[in-house]
């Protein structure tokens, strides 16, 4: 069974593989003008943390696994991390613009 650290290392490798395509998508989506960003399925926050390089928006990351959120919180104090299900988000409509 994989530990949270094992998952974090796996997520970090995957993030490196997708770095160029994410840069392209961030530019095309005009992420820099967003005010409130939501990342559903943020895991240990590897990609969520990197979003701060591309925007001044307030970022919220949610994941079902509370244990994944602990390293995310530890590495990134600028983001709000919450346990939540992407199918039943605990936010009112139209809070996020990206």
N, C-alpha and C positions, 0 to 999 in steps of 0.2 A: 504494500500500500504506500502510495506517495505521501510524503509530508508536505506541509505548506511551503517549506523552503524548496523542496523538489519542484513543486508546481511553479513557484516564483522563478526559479531558474529556467524552467521550460517556457514560461510566458516571456521571459527576457529574450530567449533565443528566437522565439516566434516574432517578437516585436522587431528584432534586428532584421529578420527576413523580409518583413513587410514595410520597413522604414521608407523606402522610396515611393511606394504606391500611396502610403499614408500622406507623405508630403504633397503629392499631387492632389489627392482628394481634399486635403485641408485648403489648398489654394483654390480649387474649383468650387468648394462649398462656401467660400468667403468666411471662413471660420474666424478670421481676425475681427470681424464686425459683430460677432455674437456677444450677447450680454450674459446669458445663462445656458450652460452646456450640461447635458446629461449623458453619461456613459453607462449603458445598461450592460451588465456582465463585466464589470471592471476587474474582476479577479483580484490580484495583489497590487493593482494600481500601476503596473508598468507603463501602459500606454496613457492612462489618465494623467500621470505625473508629467509626461512629455508634452501634453497639450498646453501647458503653461508657457512653453517656448513660442507658441503660435497665436496666443490670444490673451487678452486681459480679462476675459469673462470669468464669472464665478462658475466653478466646475463642481458638479455633484456626480459621484460614482456610486452605483448600487450593484450588489451581488447577493445571491442567495446564501453563499457560504460566509458566515460571520468570521470564521477563522482566516479567510483570505483577506478580510478587511483590516486585520491587525497589522500586518506588514505595510499595507497601503497607508494607514494612518501614521505609522512610524516614519515612513519615508517622505510623506507629503502633507504638511500641515495647512497648505493653501486650499486643498480640496475637502469638500464635505463627503464623507463616506458613510453609507447607510446600508443595512441589510434590507433587501427588498426583492420582490418577484417582478420581473419585467412584464408579466401578464397582468399584474395588479399593483401598479405603482401608487405610492402614497402621496401623490402630488395633485394639486388641482390642474385642470386643463390650462394650456397656454402659458405655463411657467417658464418653459425652456424654449429657446429659439434655435437650438442646434443639438 
